[in-house]
């Protein structure tokens, strides 16, 4: 089973969050479980190439 990290918070009525690898794409849900479902869908779209121009986060090793 693959896992990805996500950041989330509650803002009054909704749960908001984004995938750590794709911080430019925030989504929301009515519950934490709903937010997780939206994050799964978002990950499929982003990693599947369905959304053009996706920015990603990477690490660069320095000498």
PQR file with spaces between the fields and no chain letter, atoms N, CA, C, O and H, PARSE charges and radii, in Angstrom:
ATOM       1  N    UNK     1       0.841   -1.180    0.000 -0.4000 1.5000
ATOM       2  CA   UNK     1       0.000    0.000    0.000 -0.0000 2.0000
ATOM       3  C    UNK     1       0.886    1.244    0.000  0.5500 1.7000
ATOM       4  O    UNK     1       1.782    1.372    0.835 -0.5500 1.4000
ATOM       5  N    UNK     2       0.639    2.145   -0.922 -0.4000 1.5000
ATOM       6  CA   UNK     2       1.385    3.392   -0.988 -0.0000 2.0000
ATOM       7  C    UNK     2       0.812    4.390    0.005  0.5500 1.7000
ATOM       8  O    UNK     2      -0.383    4.384    0.301 -0.5500 1.4000
ATOM       9  H    UNK     2      -0.088    2.041   -1.600  0.4000 1.0000
ATOM      10  N    UNK     3       1.687    5.243    0.509 -0.4000 1.5000
ATOM      11  CA   UNK     3       1.264    6.282    1.445 -0.0000 2.0000
ATOM      12  C    UNK     3       1.860    7.606    1.015  0.5500 1.7000
ATOM      13  O    UNK     3       2.977    7.653    0.499 -0.5500 1.4000
ATOM      14  H    UNK     3       2.658    5.248    0.268  0.4000 1.0000
ATOM      15  N    UNK     4       1.124    8.673    1.223 -0.4000 1.5000
ATOM      16  CA   UNK     4       1.633   10.025    0.998 -0.0000 2.0000
ATOM      17  C    UNK     4       1.273   10.853    2.232  0.5500 1.7000
ATOM      18  O    UNK     4       0.276   10.600    2.908 -0.5500 1.4000
ATOM      19  H    UNK     4       0.216    8.634    1.642  0.4000 1.0000
ATOM      20  N    UNK     5       2.104   11.830    2.496 -0.4000 1.5000
ATOM      21  CA   UNK     5       1.857   12.709    3.640 -0.0000 2.0000
ATOM      22  C    UNK     5       0.992   13.882    3.191  0.5500 1.7000
ATOM      23  O    UNK     5       1.086   14.344    2.054 -0.5500 1.4000
ATOM      24  H    UNK     5       2.914   12.035    1.947  0.4000 1.0000
ATOM      25  N    UNK     6       0.148   14.351    4.105 -0.4000 1.5000
ATOM      26  CA   UNK     6      -0.678   15.517    3.818 -0.0000 2.0000
ATOM      27  C    UNK     6      -0.752   16.413    5.043  0.5500 1.7000
ATOM      28  O    UNK     6      -0.561   15.972    6.176 -0.5500 1.4000
ATOM      29  H    UNK     6       0.071   13.975    5.028  0.4000 1.0000
ATOM      30  N    UNK     7      -1.032   17.670    4.787 -0.4000 1.5000
ATOM      31  CA   UNK     7      -1.195   18.682    5.825 -0.0000 2.0000
ATOM      32  C    UNK     7      -2.673   19.039    5.850  0.5500 1.7000
ATOM      33  O    UNK     7      -3.287   19.213    4.797 -0.5500 1.4000
ATOM      34  H    UNK     7      -1.188   18.028    3.867  0.4000 1.0000
ATOM      35  N    UNK     8      -3.253   19.151    7.049 -0.4000 1.5000
ATOM      36  CA   UNK     8      -4.681   19.472    7.132 -0.0000 2.0000
ATOM      37  C    UNK     8      -4.970   20.349    8.341  0.5500 1.7000
ATOM      38  O    UNK     8      -4.195   20.402    9.296 -0.5500 1.4000
ATOM      39  H    UNK     8      -2.755   19.010    7.905  0.4000 1.0000
ATOM      40  N    UNK     9      -6.108   21.037    8.276 -0.4000 1.5000
ATOM      41  CA   UNK     9      -6.566   21.866    9.377 -0.0000 2.0000
ATOM      42  C    UNK     9      -8.067   22.071    9.240  0.5500 1.7000
ATOM      43  O    UNK     9      -8.649   21.850    8.178 -0.5500 1.4000
ATOM      44  H    UNK     9      -6.738   20.994    7.501  0.4000 1.0000
ATOM      45  N    UNK    10      -8.667   22.493   10.322 -0.4000 1.5000
ATOM      46  CA   UNK    10     -10.107   22.762   10.311 -0.0000 2.0000
ATOM      47  C    UNK    10     -10.318   24.269   10.302  0.5500 1.7000
ATOM      48  O    UNK    10      -9.692   24.993   11.077 -0.5500 1.4000
ATOM      49  H    UNK    10      -8.194   22.673   11.185  0.4000 1.0000
ATOM      50  N    UNK    11     -11.184   24.733    9.442 -0.4000 1.5000
ATOM      51  CA   UNK    11     -11.486   26.151    9.316 -0.0000 2.0000
ATOM      52  C    UNK    11     -12.992   26.322    9.441  0.5500 1.7000
ATOM      53  O    UNK    11     -13.714   26.247    8.447 -0.5500 1.4000
ATOM      54  H    UNK    11     -11.692   24.145    8.813  0.4000 1.0000
ATOM      55  N    UNK    12     -13.457   26.547   10.640 -0.4000 1.5000
ATOM      56  CA   UNK    12     -14.887   26.657   10.929 -0.0000 2.0000
ATOM      57  C    UNK    12     -15.637   25.414   10.462  0.5500 1.7000
ATOM      58  O    UNK    12     -15.627   24.390   11.144 -0.5500 1.4000
ATOM      59  H    UNK    12     -12.870   26.608   11.447  0.4000 1.0000
ATOM      60  N    UNK    13     -16.289   25.497    9.300 -0.4000 1.5000
ATOM      61  CA   UNK    13     -17.182   24.434    8.846 -0.0000 2.0000
ATOM      62  C    UNK    13     -16.472   23.312    8.096  0.5500 1.7000
ATOM      63  O    UNK    13     -16.971   22.186    8.082 -0.5500 1.4000
ATOM      64  H    UNK    13     -16.298   26.329    8.745  0.4000 1.0000
ATOM      65  N    UNK    14     -15.322   23.580    7.471 -0.4000 1.5000
ATOM      66  CA   UNK    14     -14.687   22.601    6.585 -0.0000 2.0000
ATOM      67  C    UNK    14     -13.324   22.163    7.075  0.5500 1.7000
ATOM      68  O    UNK    14     -12.662   22.867    7.838 -0.5500 1.4000
ATOM      69  H    UNK    14     -14.917   24.494    7.483  0.4000 1.0000
ATOM      70  N    UNK    15     -12.916   20.996    6.625 -0.4000 1.5000
ATOM      71  CA   UNK    15     -11.551   20.502    6.785 -0.0000 2.0000
ATOM      72  C    UNK    15     -10.825   20.812    5.486  0.5500 1.7000
ATOM      73  O    UNK    15     -11.313   20.486    4.404 -0.5500 1.4000
ATOM      74  H    UNK    15     -13.453   20.424    6.004  0.4000 1.0000
ATOM      75  N    UNK    16      -9.661   21.440    5.590 -0.4000 1.5000
ATOM      76  CA   UNK    16      -8.862   21.802    4.421 -0.0000 2.0000
ATOM      77  C    UNK    16      -7.540   21.063    4.480  0.5500 1.7000
ATOM      78  O    UNK    16      -7.060   20.720    5.561 -0.5500 1.4000
ATOM      79  H    UNK    16      -9.264   21.705    6.469  0.4000 1.0000
ATOM      80  N    UNK    17      -6.955   20.819    3.322 -0.4000 1.5000
ATOM      81  CA   UNK    17      -5.675   20.142    3.323 -0.0000 2.0000
ATOM      82  C    UNK    17      -5.056   20.093    1.945  0.5500 1.7000
ATOM      83  O    UNK    17      -5.692   20.386    0.933 -0.5500 1.4000
ATOM      84  H    UNK    17      -7.345   21.098    2.444  0.4000 1.0000
ATOM      85  N    UNK    18      -3.777   19.710    1.943 -0.4000 1.5000
ATOM      86  CA   UNK    18      -3.048   19.535    0.692 -0.0000 2.0000
ATOM      87  C    UNK    18      -2.047   18.407    0.857  0.5500 1.7000
ATOM      88  O    UNK    18      -1.639   18.077    1.970 -0.5500 1.4000
ATOM      89  H    UNK    18      -3.260   19.472    2.765  0.4000 1.0000
ATOM      90  N    UNK    19      -1.662   17.830   -0.248 -0.4000 1.5000
ATOM      91  CA   UNK    19      -0.657   16.778   -0.259 -0.0000 2.0000
ATOM      92  C    UNK    19       0.709   17.433   -0.119  0.5500 1.7000
ATOM      93  O    UNK    19       1.005   18.406   -0.814 -0.5500 1.4000
ATOM      94  H    UNK    19      -1.993   18.099   -1.153  0.4000 1.0000
ATOM      95  N    UNK    20       1.532   16.915    0.762 -0.4000 1.5000
ATOM      96  CA   UNK    20       2.835   17.523    1.013 -0.0000 2.0000
ATOM      97  C    UNK    20       3.661   17.648   -0.266  0.5500 1.7000
ATOM      98  O    UNK    20       4.405   18.615   -0.428 -0.5500 1.4000
ATOM      99  H    UNK    20       1.292   16.125    1.326  0.4000 1.0000
ATOM     100  N    UNK    21       3.540   16.704   -1.152 -0.4000 1.5000
ATOM     101  CA   UNK    21       4.289   16.715   -2.409 -0.0000 2.0000
ATOM     102  C    UNK    21       3.749   17.770   -3.387  0.5500 1.7000
ATOM     103  O    UNK    21       4.470   18.206   -4.285 -0.5500 1.4000
ATOM     104  H    UNK    21       2.935   15.919   -1.020  0.4000 1.0000
ATOM     105  N    UNK    22       2.506   18.172   -3.219 -0.4000 1.5000
ATOM     106  CA   UNK    22       1.857   19.131   -4.115 -0.0000 2.0000
ATOM     107  C    UNK    22       1.216   20.258   -3.293  0.5500 1.7000
ATOM     108  O    UNK    22      -0.011   20.327   -3.216 -0.5500 1.4000
ATOM     109  H    UNK    22       1.921   17.817   -2.490  0.4000 1.0000
ATOM     110  N    UNK    23       1.999   21.124   -2.690 -0.4000 1.5000
ATOM     111  CA   UNK    23       1.442   22.127   -1.768 -0.0000 2.0000
ATOM     112  C    UNK    23       0.601   23.214   -2.433  0.5500 1.7000
ATOM     113  O    UNK    23      -0.101   23.946   -1.735 -0.5500 1.4000
ATOM     114  H    UNK    23       2.995   21.068   -2.753  0.4000 1.0000
ATOM     115  N    UNK    24       0.648   23.341   -3.745 -0.4000 1.5000
ATOM     116  CA   UNK    24      -0.127   24.379   -4.435 -0.0000 2.0000
ATOM     117  C    UNK    24      -1.595   24.006   -4.613  0.5500 1.7000
ATOM     118  O    UNK    24      -2.389   24.844   -5.040 -0.5500 1.4000
ATOM     119  H    UNK    24       1.218   22.746   -4.312  0.4000 1.0000
ATOM     120  N    UNK    25      -1.972   22.779   -4.298 -0.4000 1.5000
ATOM     121  CA   UNK    25      -3.325   22.289   -4.577 -0.0000 2.0000
ATOM     122  C    UNK    25      -4.045   21.962   -3.273  0.5500 1.7000
ATOM     123  O    UNK    25      -3.866   20.884   -2.706 -0.5500 1.4000
ATOM     124  H    UNK    25      -1.327   22.099   -3.951  0.4000 1.0000
ATOM     125  N    UNK    26      -4.856   22.901   -2.809 -0.4000 1.5000
ATOM     126  CA   UNK    26      -5.604   22.736   -1.563 -0.0000 2.0000
ATOM     127  C    UNK    26      -7.003   22.243   -1.899  0.5500 1.7000
ATOM     128  O    UNK    26      -7.612   22.687   -2.872 -0.5500 1.4000
ATOM     129  H    UNK    26      -5.001   23.776   -3.269  0.4000 1.0000
ATOM     130  N    UNK    27      -7.509   21.321   -1.086 -0.4000 1.5000
ATOM     131  CA   UNK    27      -8.875   20.833   -1.266 -0.0000 2.0000
ATOM     132  C    UNK    27      -9.569   20.845    0.088  0.5500 1.7000
ATOM     133  O    UNK    27      -8.940   21.128    1.108 -0.5500 1.4000
ATOM     134  H    UNK    27      -7.015   20.959   -0.296  0.4000 1.0000
ATOM     135  N    UNK    28     -10.858   20.540    0.103 -0.4000 1.5000
ATOM     136  CA   UNK    28     -11.610   20.597    1.352 -0.0000 2.0000
ATOM     137  C    UNK    28     -12.617   19.474    1.421  0.5500 1.7000
ATOM     138  O    UNK    28     -12.961   18.854    0.415 -0.5500 1.4000
ATOM     139  H    UNK    28     -11.369   20.310   -0.725  0.4000 1.0000
ATOM     140  N    UNK    29     -13.085   19.223    2.639 -0.4000 1.5000
ATOM     141  CA   UNK    29     -14.119   18.234    2.868 -0.0000 2.0000
ATOM     142  C    UNK    29     -14.980   18.641    4.045  0.5500 1.7000
ATOM     143  O    UNK    29     -14.586   19.479    4.856 -0.5500 1.4000
ATOM     144  H    UNK    29     -12.806   19.727    3.457  0.4000 1.0000
ATOM     145  N    UNK    30     -16.157   18.044    4.136 -0.4000 1.5000
ATOM     146  CA   UNK    30     -17.064   18.342    5.239 -0.0000 2.0000
ATOM     147  C    UNK    30     -16.667   17.611    6.519  0.5500 1.7000
ATOM     148  O    UNK    30     -17.095   17.987    7.610 -0.5500 1.4000
ATOM     149  H    UNK    30     -16.477   17.363    3.477  0.4000 1.0000
ATOM     150  N    UNK    31     -15.848   16.567    6.386 -0.4000 1.5000
ATOM     151  CA   UNK    31     -15.311   15.821    7.523 -0.0000 2.0000
ATOM     152  C    UNK    31     -13.883   15.431    7.168  0.5500 1.7000
ATOM     153  O    UNK    31     -13.458   15.589    6.024 -0.5500 1.4000
ATOM     154  H    UNK    31     -15.500   16.262    5.499  0.4000 1.0000
ATOM     155  N    UNK    32     -13.152   14.928    8.138 -0.4000 1.5000
ATOM     156  CA   UNK    32     -11.784   14.494    7.865 -0.0000 2.0000
ATOM     157  C    UNK    32     -11.774   13.352    6.853  0.5500 1.7000
ATOM     158  O    UNK    32     -10.906   13.301    5.982 -0.5500 1.4000
ATOM     159  H    UNK    32     -13.497   14.800    9.067  0.4000 1.0000
ATOM     160  N    UNK    33     -12.730   12.444    6.964 -0.4000 1.5000
ATOM     161  CA   UNK    33     -12.824   11.327    6.026 -0.0000 2.0000
ATOM     162  C    UNK    33     -13.140   11.824    4.613  0.5500 1.7000
ATOM     163  O    UNK    33     -12.601   11.303    3.637 -0.5500 1.4000
ATOM     164  H    UNK    33     -13.436   12.485    7.672  0.4000 1.0000
ATOM     165  N    UNK    34     -14.006   12.823    4.503 -0.4000 1.5000
ATOM     166  CA   UNK    34     -14.342   13.409    3.209 -0.0000 2.0000
ATOM     167  C    UNK    34     -13.121   14.105    2.617  0.5500 1.7000
ATOM     168  O    UNK    34     -12.861   13.990    1.420 -0.5500 1.4000
ATOM     169  H    UNK    34     -14.444   13.247    5.296  0.4000 1.0000
ATOM     170  N    UNK    35     -12.375   14.823    3.445 -0.4000 1.5000
ATOM     171  CA   UNK    35     -11.149   15.463    2.982 -0.0000 2.0000
ATOM     172  C    UNK    35     -10.175   14.418    2.464  0.5500 1.7000
ATOM     173  O    UNK    35      -9.571   14.616    1.410 -0.5500 1.4000
ATOM     174  H    UNK    35     -12.586   14.917    4.418  0.4000 1.0000
ATOM     175  N    UNK    36     -10.008   13.313    3.176 -0.4000 1.5000
ATOM     176  CA   UNK    36      -9.088   12.255    2.734 -0.0000 2.0000
ATOM     177  C    UNK    36      -9.521   11.687    1.385  0.5500 1.7000
ATOM     178  O    UNK    36      -8.673   11.394    0.542 -0.5500 1.4000
ATOM     179  H    UNK    36     -10.499   13.152    4.032  0.4000 1.0000
ATOM     180  N    UNK    37     -10.806   11.530    1.169 -0.4000 1.5000
ATOM     181  CA   UNK    37     -11.294   11.043   -0.128 -0.0000 2.0000
ATOM     182  C    UNK    37     -10.947   12.028   -1.237  0.5500 1.7000
ATOM     183  O    UNK    37     -10.530   11.623   -2.323 -0.5500 1.4000
ATOM     184  H    UNK    37     -11.495   11.768    1.853  0.4000 1.0000
ATOM     185  N    UNK    38     -11.119   13.323   -0.966 -0.4000 1.5000
ATOM     186  CA   UNK    38     -10.780   14.345   -1.960 -0.0000 2.0000
ATOM     187  C    UNK    38      -9.279   14.370   -2.222  0.5500 1.7000
ATOM     188  O    UNK    38      -8.850   14.578   -3.357 -0.5500 1.4000
ATOM     189  H    UNK    38     -11.457   13.652   -0.085  0.4000 1.0000
ATOM     190  N    UNK    39      -8.482   14.160   -1.184 -0.4000 1.5000
ATOM     191  CA   UNK    39      -7.029   14.118   -1.355 -0.0000 2.0000
ATOM     192  C    UNK    39      -6.610   12.914   -2.201  0.5500 1.7000
ATOM     193  O    UNK    39      -5.695   13.019   -3.017 -0.5500 1.4000
ATOM     194  H    UNK    39      -8.830   13.992   -0.262  0.4000 1.0000
ATOM     195  N    UNK    40      -7.267   11.787   -2.013 -0.4000 1.5000
ATOM     196  CA   UNK    40      -6.969   10.607   -2.841 -0.0000 2.0000
ATOM     197  C    UNK    40      -7.280   10.890   -4.314  0.5500 1.7000
ATOM     198  O    UNK    40      -6.488   10.555   -5.195 -0.5500 1.4000
ATOM     199  H    UNK    40      -8.011   11.701   -1.350  0.4000 1.0000
ATOM     200  N    UNK    41      -8.426   11.503   -4.573 -0.4000 1.5000
ATOM     201  CA   UNK    41      -8.796   11.860   -5.947 -0.0000 2.0000
ATOM     202  C    UNK    41      -7.805   12.860   -6.534  0.5500 1.7000
ATOM     203  O    UNK    41      -7.386   12.730   -7.684 -0.5500 1.4000
ATOM     204  H    UNK    41      -9.070   11.775   -3.857  0.4000 1.0000
ATOM     205  N    UNK    42      -7.438   13.848   -5.741 -0.4000 1.5000
ATOM     206  CA   UNK    42      -6.487   14.859   -6.191 -0.0000 2.0000
ATOM     207  C    UNK    42      -5.143   14.226   -6.520  0.5500 1.7000
ATOM     208  O    UNK    42      -4.526   14.574   -7.527 -0.5500 1.4000
ATOM     209  H    UNK    42      -7.778   13.953   -4.806  0.4000 1.0000
ATOM     210  N    UNK    43      -4.687   13.310   -5.692 -0.4000 1.5000
ATOM     211  CA   UNK    43      -3.412   12.629   -5.947 -0.0000 2.0000
ATOM     212  C    UNK    43      -3.468   11.854   -7.255  0.5500 1.7000
ATOM     213  O    UNK    43      -2.513   11.875   -8.031 -0.5500 1.4000
ATOM     214  H    UNK    43      -5.188   13.027   -4.874  0.4000 1.0000
ATOM     215  N    UNK    44      -4.569   11.178   -7.502 -0.4000 1.5000
ATOM     216  CA   UNK    44      -4.706   10.415   -8.745 -0.0000 2.0000
ATOM     217  C    UNK    44      -4.633   11.348   -9.951  0.5500 1.7000
ATOM     218  O    UNK    44      -3.974   11.031  -10.941 -0.5500 1.4000
ATOM     219  H    UNK    44      -5.345   11.161   -6.871  0.4000 1.0000
ATOM     220  N    UNK    45      -5.300   12.490   -9.873 -0.4000 1.5000
ATOM     221  CA   UNK    45      -5.279   13.449  -10.982 -0.0000 2.0000
ATOM     222  C    UNK    45      -3.889   14.052  -11.181  0.5500 1.7000
ATOM     223  O    UNK    45      -3.413   14.166  -12.311 -0.5500 1.4000
ATOM     224  H    UNK    45      -5.835   12.748   -9.068  0.4000 1.0000
ATOM     225  N    UNK    46      -3.245   14.435  -10.087 -0.4000 1.5000
ATOM     226  CA   UNK    46      -1.931   15.071  -10.182 -0.0000 2.0000
ATOM     227  C    UNK    46      -0.850   14.095  -10.644  0.5500 1.7000
ATOM     228  O    UNK    46      -0.061   14.422  -11.531 -0.5500 1.4000
ATOM     229  H    UNK    46      -3.632   14.343   -9.169  0.4000 1.0000
ATOM     230  N    UNK    47      -0.808   12.927  -10.064 -0.4000 1.5000
ATOM     231  CA   UNK    47       0.236   11.964  -10.411 -0.0000 2.0000
ATOM     232  C    UNK    47      -0.052   11.263  -11.736  0.5500 1.7000
ATOM     233  O    UNK    47       0.855   10.697  -12.347 -0.5500 1.4000
ATOM     234  H    UNK    47      -1.449   12.662   -9.343  0.4000 1.0000
ATOM     235  N    UNK    48      -1.303   11.297  -12.183 -0.4000 1.5000
ATOM     236  CA   UNK    48      -1.676   10.668  -13.448 -0.0000 2.0000
ATOM     237  C    UNK    48      -1.531   11.569  -14.657  0.5500 1.7000
ATOM     238  O    UNK    48      -1.838   11.162  -15.777 -0.5500 1.4000
ATOM     239  H    UNK    48      -2.039   11.757  -11.688  0.4000 1.0000
ATOM     240  N    UNK    49      -1.063   12.797  -14.441 -0.4000 1.5000
ATOM     241  CA   UNK    49      -0.844   13.708  -15.546 -0.0000 2.0000
ATOM     242  C    UNK    49      -2.110   14.374  -16.075  0.5500 1.7000
ATOM     243  O    UNK    49      -2.097   14.938  -17.170 -0.5500 1.4000
ATOM     244  H    UNK    49      -0.814   13.128  -13.531  0.4000 1.0000
ATOM     245  N    UNK    50      -3.201   14.318  -15.316 -0.4000 1.5000
ATOM     246  CA   UNK    50      -4.452   14.914  -15.768 -0.0000 2.0000
ATOM     247  C    UNK    50      -4.492   16.427  -15.571  0.5500 1.7000
ATOM     248  O    UNK    50      -5.334   17.109  -16.156 -0.5500 1.4000
ATOM     249  H    UNK    50      -3.211   13.860  -14.427  0.4000 1.0000
ATOM     250  N    UNK    51      -3.588   16.951  -14.750 -0.4000 1.5000
ATOM     251  CA   UNK    51      -3.521   18.390  -14.504 -0.0000 2.0000
ATOM     252  C    UNK    51      -2.173   18.875  -15.035  0.5500 1.7000
ATOM     253  O    UNK    51      -1.131   18.421  -14.562 -0.5500 1.4000
ATOM     254  H    UNK    51      -2.905   16.397  -14.274  0.4000 1.0000
ATOM     255  N    UNK    52      -2.174   19.791  -16.010 -0.4000 1.5000
ATOM     256  CA   UNK    52      -0.905   20.245  -16.601 -0.0000 2.0000
ATOM     257  C    UNK    52      -0.160   21.231  -15.691  0.5500 1.7000
ATOM     258  O    UNK    52      -0.764   21.901  -14.853 -0.5500 1.4000
ATOM     259  H    UNK    52      -3.020   20.159  -16.394  0.4000 1.0000
ATOM     260  N    UNK    53       1.159   21.302  -15.874 -0.4000 1.5000
ATOM     261  CA   UNK    53       1.979   22.288  -15.175 -0.0000 2.0000
ATOM     262  C    UNK    53       2.076   22.099  -13.681  0.5500 1.7000
ATOM     263  O    UNK    53       2.127   23.080  -12.938 -0.5500 1.4000
ATOM     264  H    UNK    53       1.649   20.757  -16.554  0.4000 1.0000
ATOM     265  N    UNK    54       2.102   20.868  -13.224 -0.4000 1.5000
ATOM     266  CA   UNK    54       2.129   20.585  -11.794 -0.0000 2.0000
ATOM     267  C    UNK    54       3.513   20.870  -11.220  0.5500 1.7000
ATOM     268  O    UNK    54       4.514   20.351  -11.714 -0.5500 1.4000
ATOM     269  H    UNK    54       2.060   20.071  -13.827  0.4000 1.0000
ATOM     270  N    UNK    55       3.567   21.689  -10.185 -0.4000 1.5000
ATOM     271  CA   UNK    55       4.815   21.932   -9.460 -0.0000 2.0000
ATOM     272  C    UNK    55       4.992   20.839   -8.423  0.5500 1.7000
ATOM     273  O    UNK    55       4.023   20.386   -7.815 -0.5500 1.4000
ATOM     274  H    UNK    55       2.753   22.111   -9.784  0.4000 1.0000
ATOM     275  N    UNK    56       6.232   20.418   -8.224 -0.4000 1.5000
ATOM     276  CA   UNK    56       6.515   19.375   -7.256 -0.0000 2.0000
ATOM     277  C    UNK    56       7.617   19.820   -6.306  0.5500 1.7000
ATOM     278  O    UNK    56       8.370   20.750   -6.597 -0.5500 1.4000
ATOM     279  H    UNK    56       7.019   20.787   -8.718  0.4000 1.0000
ATOM     280  N    UNK    57       7.699   19.150   -5.181 -0.4000 1.5000
ATOM     281  CA   UNK    57       8.732   19.412   -4.188 -0.0000 2.0000
ATOM     282  C    UNK    57       9.770   18.303   -4.264  0.5500 1.7000
ATOM     283  O    UNK    57       9.424   17.127   -4.372 -0.5500 1.4000
ATOM     284  H    UNK    57       7.088   18.395   -4.945  0.4000 1.0000
ATOM     285  N    UNK    58      11.033   18.675   -4.208 -0.4000 1.5000
ATOM     286  CA   UNK    58      12.122   17.689   -4.235 -0.0000 2.0000
ATOM     287  C    UNK    58      13.229   18.166   -3.302  0.5500 1.7000
ATOM     288  O    UNK    58      13.222   19.310   -2.848 -0.5500 1.4000
ATOM     289  H    UNK    58      11.314   19.631   -4.120  0.4000 1.0000
ATOM     290  N    UNK    59      14.167   17.288   -3.024 -0.4000 1.5000
ATOM     291  CA   UNK    59      15.334   17.647   -2.217 -0.0000 2.0000
ATOM     292  C    UNK    59      16.554   17.643   -3.081  0.5500 1.7000
ATOM     293  O    UNK    59      16.697   16.802   -3.968 -0.5500 1.4000
ATOM     294  H    UNK    59      14.172   16.358   -3.393  0.4000 1.0000
ATOM     295  N    UNK    60      17.436   18.579   -2.831 -0.4000 1.5000
ATOM     296  CA   UNK    60      18.679   18.702   -3.565 -0.0000 2.0000
ATOM     297  C    UNK    60      19.821   18.477   -2.588  0.5500 1.7000
ATOM     298  O    UNK    60      19.902   19.150   -1.561 -0.5500 1.4000
ATOM     299  H    UNK    60      17.320   19.263   -2.111  0.4000 1.0000
ATOM     300  N    UNK    61      20.700   17.539   -2.900 -0.4000 1.5000
ATOM     301  CA   UNK    61      21.836   17.265   -2.034 -0.0000 2.0000
ATOM     302  C    UNK    61      22.953   18.252   -2.365  0.5500 1.7000
ATOM     303  O    UNK    61      23.341   18.413   -3.522 -0.5500 1.4000
ATOM     304  H    UNK    61      20.634   16.992   -3.734  0.4000 1.0000
ATOM     305  N    UNK    62      23.458   18.905   -1.329 -0.4000 1.5000
ATOM     306  CA   UNK    62      24.528   19.868   -1.483 -0.0000 2.0000
ATOM     307  C    UNK    62      25.830   19.288   -0.962  0.5500 1.7000
ATOM     308  O    UNK    62      25.835   18.518   -0.002 -0.5500 1.4000
ATOM     309  H    UNK    62      23.143   18.775   -0.389  0.4000 1.0000
ATOM     310  N    UNK    63      26.912   19.651   -1.584 -0.4000 1.5000
ATOM     311  CA   UNK    63      28.244   19.137   -1.182 -0.0000 2.0000
ATOM     312  C    UNK    63      28.688   19.744    0.115  0.5500 1.7000
ATOM     313  O    UNK    63      29.775   19.431    0.603 -0.5500 1.4000
ATOM     314  H    UNK    63      26.908   20.277   -2.365  0.4000 1.0000
